[in-house]
């Protein structure tokens, strides 16, 4: 499925899946590290779920976002 950037502000970016049932969010922590989270609504065909990882740099965060856009980390 396709993803669209739906939110962008002050070190936080969120993408929404085209069916509207999942989002990926990347945000910078005050200590300079990054949080990437995947949130799938209960209404999604696969049911709800939440996955979160902390990484050290922006490159690692972007790699995680790209991987999760290709494959749901909750499956």
Helices and strands as residue ranges (DSSP letters): E 3-9, E 12-17, E 22-28, E 34-40, E 49-55, H 58-70
